[in-house]
Amino acid sequence: MRTAIITGASSGLGREYALQLAANFPEVEQVWLIARRKPLLDELGKQLSVPYVSIPLDLTSSGDLELLSRRLEDEKPEVTVLVNSAGCGYLSNVADTDPALLSRMTDLNIRAMTLVTRAALPYMPQGGHIVNVSSIASFCPNARMTVYSSTKAYVSSFSLGLREELRERKISVTAVCSGPMDTEFLDIGGITGNSKMFKTLPYCDPKKVAAGSYRAAKNDRAFHTPRTFFKLYRFLSKIIPETVMVKLAKT
Ligand SMILES: NC(=O)c1ccc[n+]([C@@H]2O[C@H](COP(=O)([O-])OP(=O)(O)OC[C@H]3O[C@@H](n4cnc5c(N)ncnc54)[C@H](OP(=O)(O)O)[C@@H]3O)[C@@H](O)[C@H]2O)c1
């Protein structure tokens, strides 16, 4: 059965990916919605025109990642779309951050994104699409969000390398580099009210980010960076030395 898998579907950008799935990929016959909060997945699923399966998983847990792998092995769905949107980021200097939160960022943003992709790949057909949610934080290290920005640099780098590996299989891989979005991410990460940078930057609309991501995936684009402002930031971060950029890009 032609299947889409969306992680982080219970809120924010992941929820938007689910809501816009059918309009962009009408061939998809079912969607697997993944996050920890099952009631929110069910509430979302009921709004979709495509049949859904809620799969409550904590993607930082090895056991839960194993459950997903096993379910894929058992059901062998044809994974035509994979969206890795689950992610978290905490604002604080490394030395002041609870080690558990540092682990959560690397476990979710790096390890889970990598292993969910690895688990889905055997079931992805030619013409499939992978959308990995990175961030403008991937462009250069952001002090006070050092671990978060490092994890997103990994997401972008991983996506670009994987894209090359999957060229012959004709599977597209797109890294989405959004600027700030007004989602739960900001409160959970202790960012709301604590960062001048986040107050100053223009915000991205998750609806537009999801629409742009799907457009980019269908056009086989390596990156989707919403808004001219952030496209310019990406360009500058490539031509200005990192040691200079890091001083300008403090959160
Ligand atoms: N908001 C921004 O400013 C911004 C900017 C650039 C990039 N991004 C990236 O955009 C992506 C989506 O974030 P968002 O803004 O939509 O934030 P969000 O509303 O907080 O969504 C995060 C999603 O990840 C899920 N999640 C968190 N921990 C999880 C875990 N351990 N296991 C499984 N799922 C988990 C959450 O669901 P549960 O809590 O139900 O598990 C939720 O569905 C992230 O990768 C983030 O890094 C965000």
py3Dmol code that shows the C-alpha trace and the ligand (Angstrom):
import py3Dmol

protein = """\
ATOM      1  CA  MET A   1       0.000   0.000   0.000  1.00  0.00           C
ATOM      2  CA  ARG A   2       1.389   3.426  -0.951  1.00  0.00           C
ATOM      3  CA  THR A   3       2.231   5.018   2.385  1.00  0.00           C
ATOM      4  CA  ALA A   4       3.492   8.330   3.738  1.00  0.00           C
ATOM      5  CA  ILE A   5       5.312   8.429   7.085  1.00  0.00           C
ATOM      6  CA  ILE A   6       5.384  11.718   8.977  1.00  0.00           C
ATOM      7  CA  THR A   7       7.268  12.107  12.250  1.00  0.00           C
ATOM      8  CA  GLY A   8       6.477  14.993  14.578  1.00  0.00           C
ATOM      9  CA  ALA A   9       2.925  14.983  13.202  1.00  0.00           C
ATOM     10  CA  SER A  10       1.208  15.914  16.473  1.00  0.00           C
ATOM     11  CA  SER A  11       1.969  19.635  16.212  1.00  0.00           C
ATOM     12  CA  GLY A  12       3.517  22.543  14.341  1.00  0.00           C
ATOM     13  CA  LEU A  13       5.147  21.895  10.998  1.00  0.00           C
ATOM     14  CA  GLY A  14       4.658  18.109  11.066  1.00  0.00           C
ATOM     15  CA  ARG A  15       0.918  18.604  11.475  1.00  0.00           C
ATOM     16  CA  GLU A  16       0.923  20.904   8.425  1.00  0.00           C
ATOM     17  CA  TYR A  17       2.762  18.271   6.390  1.00  0.00           C
ATOM     18  CA  ALA A  18      -0.028  15.824   7.233  1.00  0.00           C
ATOM     19  CA  LEU A  19      -2.790  18.306   6.390  1.00  0.00           C
ATOM     20  CA  GLN A  20      -1.238  19.124   2.990  1.00  0.00           C
ATOM     21  CA  LEU A  21      -0.254  15.556   2.101  1.00  0.00           C
ATOM     22  CA  ALA A  22      -3.297  14.498   0.047  1.00  0.00           C
ATOM     23  CA  ALA A  23      -3.297  17.644  -2.089  1.00  0.00           C
ATOM     24  CA  ASN A  24       0.364  17.130  -2.964  1.00  0.00           C
ATOM     25  CA  PHE A  25       0.566  13.343  -3.178  1.00  0.00           C
ATOM     26  CA  PRO A  26      -2.899  12.098  -4.195  1.00  0.00           C
ATOM     27  CA  GLU A  27      -1.416   8.669  -4.945  1.00  0.00           C
ATOM     28  CA  VAL A  28      -0.759   8.054  -1.216  1.00  0.00           C
ATOM     29  CA  GLU A  29      -3.220   5.504   0.203  1.00  0.00           C
ATOM     30  CA  GLN A  30      -2.422   5.765   3.916  1.00  0.00           C
ATOM     31  CA  VAL A  31      -0.363   7.897   6.262  1.00  0.00           C
ATOM     32  CA  TRP A  32       1.498   6.806   9.366  1.00  0.00           C
ATOM     33  CA  LEU A  33       1.448   9.637  11.898  1.00  0.00           C
ATOM     34  CA  ILE A  34       4.247   9.427  14.465  1.00  0.00           C
ATOM     35  CA  ALA A  35       4.837  11.379  17.701  1.00  0.00           C
ATOM     36  CA  ARG A  36       4.409  10.684  21.413  1.00  0.00           C
ATOM     37  CA  ARG A  37       0.960  12.239  21.953  1.00  0.00           C
ATOM     38  CA  LYS A  38      -1.520   9.761  20.474  1.00  0.00           C
ATOM     39  CA  PRO A  39      -4.682  11.856  21.182  1.00  0.00           C
ATOM     40  CA  LEU A  40      -3.295  14.665  19.037  1.00  0.00           C
ATOM     41  CA  LEU A  41      -2.382  12.223  16.249  1.00  0.00           C
ATOM     42  CA  ASP A  42      -5.924  10.776  16.305  1.00  0.00           C
ATOM     43  CA  GLU A  43      -7.500  14.227  16.312  1.00  0.00           C
ATOM     44  CA  LEU A  44      -5.376  15.156  13.296  1.00  0.00           C
ATOM     45  CA  GLY A  45      -5.988  11.853  11.521  1.00  0.00           C
ATOM     46  CA  LYS A  46      -9.754  12.386  11.670  1.00  0.00           C
ATOM     47  CA  GLN A  47      -9.313  15.615   9.665  1.00  0.00           C
ATOM     48  CA  LEU A  48      -7.418  13.922   6.839  1.00  0.00           C
ATOM     49  CA  SER A  49      -8.967  12.651   3.612  1.00  0.00           C
ATOM     50  CA  VAL A  50      -6.384   9.851   3.485  1.00  0.00           C
ATOM     51  CA  PRO A  51      -6.674   6.888   5.895  1.00  0.00           C
ATOM     52  CA  TYR A  52      -4.304   7.230   8.830  1.00  0.00           C
ATOM     53  CA  VAL A  53      -2.567   5.090  11.393  1.00  0.00           C
ATOM     54  CA  SER A  54      -1.479   6.758  14.661  1.00  0.00           C
ATOM     55  CA  ILE A  55       1.793   5.332  15.889  1.00  0.00           C
ATOM     56  CA  PRO A  56       2.689   6.767  19.304  1.00  0.00           C
ATOM     57  CA  LEU A  57       6.454   6.465  19.652  1.00  0.00           C
ATOM     58  CA  ASP A  58       9.174   8.192  21.620  1.00  0.00           C
ATOM     59  CA  LEU A  59      11.791   8.409  18.906  1.00  0.00           C
ATOM     60  CA  THR A  60      14.568   8.975  21.449  1.00  0.00           C
ATOM     61  CA  SER A  61      13.952   5.425  22.675  1.00  0.00           C
ATOM     62  CA  SER A  62      15.884   2.578  21.012  1.00  0.00           C
ATOM     63  CA  GLY A  63      12.995   0.228  21.819  1.00  0.00           C
ATOM     64  CA  ASP A  64      10.465   2.459  20.063  1.00  0.00           C
ATOM     65  CA  LEU A  65      12.720   2.829  17.012  1.00  0.00           C
ATOM     66  CA  GLU A  66      12.943  -0.972  16.949  1.00  0.00           C
ATOM     67  CA  LEU A  67       9.111  -1.176  17.080  1.00  0.00           C
ATOM     68  CA  LEU A  68       8.912   1.020  13.987  1.00  0.00           C
ATOM     69  CA  SER A  69      11.490  -1.104  12.130  1.00  0.00           C
ATOM     70  CA  ARG A  70       9.586  -4.263  13.004  1.00  0.00           C
ATOM     71  CA  ARG A  71       6.277  -2.790  11.909  1.00  0.00           C
ATOM     72  CA  LEU A  72       7.841  -1.867   8.558  1.00  0.00           C
ATOM     73  CA  GLU A  73       9.234  -5.396   8.212  1.00  0.00           C
ATOM     74  CA  ASP A  74       5.839  -6.929   9.019  1.00  0.00           C
ATOM     75  CA  GLU A  75       3.660  -4.702   6.849  1.00  0.00           C
ATOM     76  CA  LYS A  76       6.140  -3.899   4.058  1.00  0.00           C
ATOM     77  CA  PRO A  77       4.307  -0.731   2.961  1.00  0.00           C
ATOM     78  CA  GLU A  78       5.478   1.100  -0.132  1.00  0.00           C
ATOM     79  CA  VAL A  79       6.876   4.261   1.480  1.00  0.00           C
ATOM     80  CA  THR A  80       6.425   6.868  -1.231  1.00  0.00           C
ATOM     81  CA  VAL A  81       6.861   9.860   1.124  1.00  0.00           C
ATOM     82  CA  LEU A  82       8.903  10.137   4.311  1.00  0.00           C
ATOM     83  CA  VAL A  83       8.862  13.375   6.287  1.00  0.00           C
ATOM     84  CA  ASN A  84      11.228  13.645   9.261  1.00  0.00           C
ATOM     85  CA  SER A  85       9.841  16.645  11.131  1.00  0.00           C
ATOM     86  CA  ALA A  86      10.199  15.561  14.784  1.00  0.00           C
ATOM     87  CA  GLY A  87      12.801  17.767  16.421  1.00  0.00           C
ATOM     88  CA  CYS A  88      13.592  19.846  19.475  1.00  0.00           C
ATOM     89  CA  GLY A  89      15.989  22.623  20.424  1.00  0.00           C
ATOM     90  CA  TYR A  90      16.841  24.128  23.806  1.00  0.00           C
ATOM     91  CA  LEU A  91      18.229  27.632  24.320  1.00  0.00           C
ATOM     92  CA  SER A  92      21.086  27.670  26.828  1.00  0.00           C
ATOM     93  CA  ASN A  93      24.867  27.534  26.955  1.00  0.00           C
ATOM     94  CA  VAL A  94      26.194  23.973  26.794  1.00  0.00           C
ATOM     95  CA  ALA A  95      27.732  24.216  30.264  1.00  0.00           C
ATOM     96  CA  ASP A  96      24.396  25.287  31.786  1.00  0.00           C
ATOM     97  CA  THR A  97      22.176  22.729  30.042  1.00  0.00           C
ATOM     98  CA  ASP A  98      20.856  19.583  31.692  1.00  0.00           C
ATOM     99  CA  PRO A  99      22.775  16.724  30.002  1.00  0.00           C
ATOM    100  CA  ALA A 100      19.426  14.958  29.462  1.00  0.00           C
ATOM    101  CA  LEU A 101      18.307  17.827  27.229  1.00  0.00           C
ATOM    102  CA  LEU A 102      21.570  17.754  25.287  1.00  0.00           C
ATOM    103  CA  SER A 103      20.990  14.026  24.684  1.00  0.00           C
ATOM    104  CA  ARG A 104      17.390  14.620  23.687  1.00  0.00           C
ATOM    105  CA  MET A 105      18.510  16.991  20.921  1.00  0.00           C
ATOM    106  CA  THR A 106      21.140  14.641  19.518  1.00  0.00           C
ATOM    107  CA  ASP A 107      18.932  11.554  19.973  1.00  0.00           C
ATOM    108  CA  LEU A 108      15.889  13.055  18.260  1.00  0.00           C
ATOM    109  CA  ASN A 109      17.368  15.383  15.648  1.00  0.00           C
ATOM    110  CA  ILE A 110      20.292  13.158  14.603  1.00  0.00           C
ATOM    111  CA  ARG A 111      19.891   9.557  15.727  1.00  0.00           C
ATOM    112  CA  ALA A 112      16.132   9.157  15.233  1.00  0.00           C
ATOM    113  CA  MET A 113      16.111  11.025  11.910  1.00  0.00           C
ATOM    114  CA  THR A 114      18.934   8.775  10.666  1.00  0.00           C
ATOM    115  CA  LEU A 115      17.440   5.502  11.913  1.00  0.00           C
ATOM    116  CA  VAL A 116      13.861   6.237  10.808  1.00  0.00           C
ATOM    117  CA  THR A 117      15.250   6.979   7.343  1.00  0.00           C
ATOM    118  CA  ARG A 118      17.338   3.794   7.390  1.00  0.00           C
ATOM    119  CA  ALA A 119      14.323   1.759   8.459  1.00  0.00           C
ATOM    120  CA  ALA A 120      12.124   3.191   5.666  1.00  0.00           C
ATOM    121  CA  LEU A 121      14.652   3.006   2.824  1.00  0.00           C
ATOM    122  CA  PRO A 122      14.181  -0.700   1.926  1.00  0.00           C
ATOM    123  CA  TYR A 123      10.499   0.058   1.331  1.00  0.00           C
ATOM    124  CA  MET A 124      10.914   3.219  -0.766  1.00  0.00           C
ATOM    125  CA  PRO A 125      10.163   2.866  -4.472  1.00  0.00           C
ATOM    126  CA  GLN A 126      11.595   4.769  -7.404  1.00  0.00           C
ATOM    127  CA  GLY A 127      10.046   8.255  -7.406  1.00  0.00           C
ATOM    128  CA  GLY A 128       9.821   8.355  -3.607  1.00  0.00           C
ATOM    129  CA  HIS A 129      10.491  11.521  -1.613  1.00  0.00           C
ATOM    130  CA  ILE A 130      12.310  12.178   1.658  1.00  0.00           C
ATOM    131  CA  VAL A 131      11.814  15.548   3.379  1.00  0.00           C
ATOM    132  CA  ASN A 132      14.163  16.190   6.292  1.00  0.00           C
ATOM    133  CA  VAL A 133      13.427  19.205   8.446  1.00  0.00           C
ATOM    134  CA  SER A 134      16.664  21.060   9.086  1.00  0.00           C
ATOM    135  CA  SER A 135      16.780  24.784   9.951  1.00  0.00           C
ATOM    136  CA  ILE A 136      18.526  28.059   9.237  1.00  0.00           C
ATOM    137  CA  ALA A 137      20.463  27.029  12.364  1.00  0.00           C
ATOM    138  CA  SER A 138      22.333  24.610  10.086  1.00  0.00           C
ATOM    139  CA  PHE A 139      24.007  27.474   8.185  1.00  0.00           C
ATOM    140  CA  CYS A 140      26.483  28.381  10.917  1.00  0.00           C
ATOM    141  CA  PRO A 141      26.910  27.601  14.631  1.00  0.00           C
ATOM    142  CA  ASN A 142      24.536  29.585  16.877  1.00  0.00           C
ATOM    143  CA  ALA A 143      25.989  30.213  20.325  1.00  0.00           C
ATOM    144  CA  ARG A 144      23.435  29.475  23.078  1.00  0.00           C
ATOM    145  CA  MET A 145      21.910  26.940  20.679  1.00  0.00           C
ATOM    146  CA  THR A 146      25.219  25.287  19.872  1.00  0.00           C
ATOM    147  CA  VAL A 147      24.006  21.706  20.133  1.00  0.00           C
ATOM    148  CA  TYR A 148      20.768  22.409  18.260  1.00  0.00           C
ATOM    149  CA  SER A 149      22.557  24.170  15.390  1.00  0.00           C
ATOM    150  CA  SER A 150      25.131  21.350  15.239  1.00  0.00           C
ATOM    151  CA  THR A 151      22.358  18.747  14.992  1.00  0.00           C
ATOM    152  CA  LYS A 152      20.765  20.677  12.143  1.00  0.00           C
ATOM    153  CA  ALA A 153      24.119  20.968  10.342  1.00  0.00           C
ATOM    154  CA  TYR A 154      24.109  17.157  10.514  1.00  0.00           C
ATOM    155  CA  VAL A 155      20.565  16.981   9.089  1.00  0.00           C
ATOM    156  CA  SER A 156      21.535  19.135   6.091  1.00  0.00           C
ATOM    157  CA  SER A 157      24.807  17.297   5.512  1.00  0.00           C
ATOM    158  CA  PHE A 158      23.144  13.873   5.885  1.00  0.00           C
ATOM    159  CA  SER A 159      20.396  14.869   3.454  1.00  0.00           C
ATOM    160  CA  LEU A 160      22.816  16.044   0.793  1.00  0.00           C
ATOM    161  CA  GLY A 161      24.980  12.925   1.040  1.00  0.00           C
ATOM    162  CA  LEU A 162      21.961  10.613   1.049  1.00  0.00           C
ATOM    163  CA  ARG A 163      20.537  12.422  -1.955  1.00  0.00           C
ATOM    164  CA  GLU A 164      23.658  11.481  -3.919  1.00  0.00           C
ATOM    165  CA  GLU A 165      23.457   7.858  -2.731  1.00  0.00           C
ATOM    166  CA  LEU A 166      19.804   7.624  -3.826  1.00  0.00           C
ATOM    167  CA  ARG A 167      20.198   9.326  -7.199  1.00  0.00           C
ATOM    168  CA  GLU A 168      20.183   6.023  -9.090  1.00  0.00           C
ATOM    169  CA  ARG A 169      17.096   4.863  -7.198  1.00  0.00           C
ATOM    170  CA  LYS A 170      15.423   8.141  -8.223  1.00  0.00           C
ATOM    171  CA  ILE A 171      14.432   8.995  -4.660  1.00  0.00           C
ATOM    172  CA  SER A 172      14.566  12.718  -3.895  1.00  0.00           C
ATOM    173  CA  VAL A 173      15.971  14.034  -0.613  1.00  0.00           C
ATOM    174  CA  THR A 174      15.228  17.618   0.422  1.00  0.00           C
ATOM    175  CA  ALA A 175      16.477  19.451   3.506  1.00  0.00           C
ATOM    176  CA  VAL A 176      14.104  22.168   4.704  1.00  0.00           C
ATOM    177  CA  CYS A 177      15.862  25.178   6.239  1.00  0.00           C
ATOM    178  CA  SER A 178      13.116  27.220   7.826  1.00  0.00           C
ATOM    179  CA  GLY A 179      13.561  30.315   9.949  1.00  0.00           C
ATOM    180  CA  PRO A 180      11.630  30.666  13.223  1.00  0.00           C
ATOM    181  CA  MET A 181       8.024  29.464  13.251  1.00  0.00           C
ATOM    182  CA  ASP A 182       5.493  30.214  15.956  1.00  0.00           C
ATOM    183  CA  THR A 183       5.028  26.621  17.181  1.00  0.00           C
ATOM    184  CA  GLU A 184       5.360  24.740  20.486  1.00  0.00           C
ATOM    185  CA  PHE A 185       9.072  24.480  19.696  1.00  0.00           C
ATOM    186  CA  LEU A 186       9.660  28.013  21.047  1.00  0.00           C
ATOM    187  CA  ASP A 187       8.091  27.434  24.495  1.00  0.00           C
ATOM    188  CA  ILE A 188       9.458  23.914  24.904  1.00  0.00           C
ATOM    189  CA  GLY A 189      12.962  25.139  24.071  1.00  0.00           C
ATOM    190  CA  GLY A 190      12.811  28.060  26.543  1.00  0.00           C
ATOM    191  CA  ILE A 191      13.225  30.464  23.625  1.00  0.00           C
ATOM    192  CA  THR A 192      10.073  32.568  24.080  1.00  0.00           C
ATOM    193  CA  GLY A 193      11.051  35.854  25.733  1.00  0.00           C
ATOM    194  CA  ASN A 194      14.692  34.843  26.146  1.00  0.00           C
ATOM    195  CA  SER A 195      16.284  35.571  22.782  1.00  0.00           C
ATOM    196  CA  LYS A 196      16.699  38.981  21.128  1.00  0.00           C
ATOM    197  CA  MET A 197      17.591  37.195  17.894  1.00  0.00           C
ATOM    198  CA  PHE A 198      14.302  35.281  17.826  1.00  0.00           C
ATOM    199  CA  LYS A 199      12.455  38.541  18.577  1.00  0.00           C
ATOM    200  CA  THR A 200      14.183  40.317  15.685  1.00  0.00           C
ATOM    201  CA  LEU A 201      14.049  37.726  12.913  1.00  0.00           C
ATOM    202  CA  PRO A 202      11.143  37.516  10.462  1.00  0.00           C
ATOM    203  CA  TYR A 203       8.952  34.466  11.065  1.00  0.00           C
ATOM    204  CA  CYS A 204       7.991  31.697   8.659  1.00  0.00           C
ATOM    205  CA  ASP A 205       4.427  30.412   8.345  1.00  0.00           C
ATOM    206  CA  PRO A 206       4.347  26.607   8.833  1.00  0.00           C
ATOM    207  CA  LYS A 207       1.600  26.350   6.172  1.00  0.00           C
ATOM    208  CA  LYS A 208       3.854  28.023   3.603  1.00  0.00           C
ATOM    209  CA  VAL A 209       6.911  26.058   4.770  1.00  0.00           C
ATOM    210  CA  ALA A 210       5.078  22.746   4.325  1.00  0.00           C
ATOM    211  CA  ALA A 211       3.733  23.764   0.899  1.00  0.00           C
ATOM    212  CA  GLY A 212       7.175  24.960  -0.216  1.00  0.00           C
ATOM    213  CA  SER A 213       8.835  21.782   1.081  1.00  0.00           C
ATOM    214  CA  TYR A 214       6.504  19.532  -0.908  1.00  0.00           C
ATOM    215  CA  ARG A 215       6.994  21.680  -4.020  1.00  0.00           C
ATOM    216  CA  ALA A 216      10.770  21.443  -3.578  1.00  0.00           C
ATOM    217  CA  ALA A 217      10.592  17.660  -3.057  1.00  0.00           C
ATOM    218  CA  LYS A 218       8.523  17.150  -6.199  1.00  0.00           C
ATOM    219  CA  ASN A 219      11.016  19.308  -8.129  1.00  0.00           C
ATOM    220  CA  ASP A 220      13.902  17.246  -6.698  1.00  0.00           C
ATOM    221  CA  ARG A 221      15.505  20.221  -4.927  1.00  0.00           C
ATOM    222  CA  ALA A 222      18.299  19.563  -2.424  1.00  0.00           C
ATOM    223  CA  PHE A 223      17.269  22.456  -0.152  1.00  0.00           C
ATOM    224  CA  HIS A 224      14.189  24.496   0.562  1.00  0.00           C
ATOM    225  CA  THR A 225      14.871  27.770   2.350  1.00  0.00           C
ATOM    226  CA  PRO A 226      11.715  29.866   2.785  1.00  0.00           C
ATOM    227  CA  ARG A 227      11.820  33.700   2.548  1.00  0.00           C
ATOM    228  CA  THR A 228      14.303  35.867   0.672  1.00  0.00           C
ATOM    229  CA  PHE A 229      15.785  37.069   3.969  1.00  0.00           C
ATOM    230  CA  PHE A 230      16.912  33.532   4.876  1.00  0.00           C
ATOM    231  CA  LYS A 231      18.085  32.743   1.343  1.00  0.00           C
ATOM    232  CA  LEU A 232      20.347  35.787   1.684  1.00  0.00           C
ATOM    233  CA  TYR A 233      21.499  34.596   5.127  1.00  0.00           C
ATOM    234  CA  ARG A 234      22.361  31.205   3.627  1.00  0.00           C
ATOM    235  CA  PHE A 235      24.363  32.886   0.851  1.00  0.00           C
ATOM    236  CA  LEU A 236      26.241  35.148   3.309  1.00  0.00           C
ATOM    237  CA  SER A 237      27.054  32.219   5.579  1.00  0.00           C
ATOM    238  CA  LYS A 238      28.767  30.581   2.620  1.00  0.00           C
ATOM    239  CA  ILE A 239      30.978  33.559   1.706  1.00  0.00           C
ATOM    240  CA  ILE A 240      31.728  35.069   5.149  1.00  0.00           C
ATOM    241  CA  PRO A 241      34.238  33.106   7.278  1.00  0.00           C
ATOM    242  CA  GLU A 242      32.534  30.991   9.970  1.00  0.00           C
ATOM    243  CA  THR A 243      34.625  32.618  12.691  1.00  0.00           C
ATOM    244  CA  VAL A 244      33.020  35.953  11.784  1.00  0.00           C
ATOM    245  CA  MET A 245      29.515  34.572  11.183  1.00  0.00           C
ATOM    246  CA  VAL A 246      29.409  32.856  14.566  1.00  0.00           C
ATOM    247  CA  LYS A 247      29.719  36.239  16.286  1.00  0.00           C
ATOM    248  CA  LEU A 248      26.820  37.673  14.262  1.00  0.00           C
ATOM    249  CA  ALA A 249      24.556  34.622  14.579  1.00  0.00           C
ATOM    250  CA  LYS A 250      24.337  34.357  18.374  1.00  0.00           C
ATOM    251  CA  THR A 251      20.806  33.451  19.536  1.00  0.00           C
TER     252      THR A 251
END
"""
ligand_1 = """\
48
LIG
N 9.675 26.341 15.258
C 10.815 26.826 14.816
O 11.163 27.986 15.083
C 11.677 25.987 13.921
C 12.587 26.637 13.052
C 13.353 25.865 12.199
C 13.254 24.497 12.208
N 12.383 23.885 13.085
C 12.313 22.427 13.063
O 11.012 22.090 12.632
C 10.694 20.760 13.091
C 9.286 20.767 13.639
O 9.266 21.603 14.787
P 7.986 22.487 15.124
O 8.369 23.886 14.998
O 6.837 21.984 14.387
O 7.880 22.185 16.692
P 6.794 21.407 17.540
O 5.464 21.982 17.297
O 7.347 21.384 18.919
O 6.813 19.938 16.915
C 7.768 18.971 17.269
C 7.183 17.607 16.970
O 8.150 16.615 17.326
C 7.513 15.648 18.147
N 8.457 15.088 19.089
C 9.165 15.739 20.054
N 9.882 14.871 20.784
C 9.616 13.640 20.274
C 10.033 12.337 20.611
N 10.888 12.124 21.627
N 9.557 11.292 19.900
C 8.680 11.493 18.895
N 8.260 12.711 18.505
C 8.712 13.762 19.207
C 6.408 16.407 18.876
O 5.361 15.522 19.251
P 5.124 14.906 20.701
O 5.433 15.959 21.719
O 3.681 14.509 20.655
O 6.036 13.717 20.776
C 5.923 17.316 17.766
O 4.992 16.643 16.961
C 11.780 20.400 14.099
O 12.686 19.503 13.480
C 12.465 21.732 14.396
O 13.807 21.556 14.737
C 11.603 24.598 13.925
"""
view = py3Dmol.view(width=600, height=400)
view.addModel(protein, "pdb")
view.setStyle({"model": 0}, {"cartoon": {"style": "trace"}})
view.addModel(ligand_1, "xyz")
view.setStyle({"model": 1}, {"stick": {}})
view.zoomTo()
view.show()
